[in-house]
Amino acid sequence: MAIIIVMSIGFLIGYFIFPKKWKGKNDRIQILLTTLLIFSMGVSLGSRENFLKDIIGMGWESLVLCVLPIIGSIIVVYGLSIVAFKNKKH
């Protein structure tokens, strides 16, 4: 819940207060900090003693949890595309 609150506050500040002329600098800062976050997550995972063993153990479960939403998304988008473009000519 805290993440949603912080993100909402950031959105409101960005929308109403943040100067448009700083947008380019803000983009670069976001990329830098996102890279730092991903790096620190990698260090944290890499320092776990049984990380590779845990990953292998979770492999099938992770695969299913990855593939099922992808298939569901494709089905939903395909169905919505048929409905949305039903009356449109190609």
Long-range contacts (C-beta under 8 A, 24 or more apart in sequence): none
